[in-house]
Amino acid sequence: MAAAEESRGTKSIGMVSLHLHDPKDPSLANFRAPEAEAGDRVEIEGIFVYPEFRRKGAAEQTIDYMEKLAKEMGAKVITMNAVQKSAILERYLKIGYREYKPLEKRYLLRDVLALGWPEESVYAAFVEKRLDVVEDQI
C-alpha cells in the first residue's frame, strides 16, 4: 500500500492483498488456478487503512493501483467483497463495481457485534469490475 513520508523514510498507512487464486471460490479469483480451471479473475482482499490516514483518498488510490496492476498482469475482472448495506459497498458501486452473486454469510457474528454493527452484517456482498472495458463503453 502507498506510504506517507516521514522524516526517517516512509510509514505504512495500511495493507492490501491481491489474490490470484481462491480454490474455495474461483468466482473470486482464478487467474493462477490449475490450468484446467484457470481464468481471468483476481480479488482485492484485506484492504485496510490505519485510522489516521482514512478519509484522505488512500483506499481509493490503492484500489486504482491494484486495478492497474491486475490489468498489467492480464486479468480481465477484479473482485472484492464488503459487508452488505454498508458505506464501503456504496463506494465500490460508485467507482464502477457491480454486485455479481448472492449475499453469503462470510463474517463471524462475534466480530460483527464487537464492531457495533447489526447482526445482518455477517453477510457479504460480492462485487466485480471488468478491466477489459474502455471507460467510454460503460
Sequence and secondary structure as in RCSB ss.txt:
>XXXX:A:sequence
MAAAEESRGTKSIGMVSLHLHDPKDPSLANFRAPEAEAGDRVEIEGIFVYPEFRRKGAAEQTIDYMEKLAKEMGA
KVITMNAVQKSAILERYLKIGYREYKPLEKRYLLRDVLALGWPEESVYAAFVEKRLDVVEDQI
>XXXX:A:secstr
  EEEETTEEEE EEEEEESB TT TTT BTTS GGG  SEEEEEEEEE GGGTTTTHHHHHHHHHHHHHHHHT 
 EEEEEEETT HHHHHHHHTT EEEEEEEE S HHHHHHTT  GGGGEEEEEEEESSS GGG 
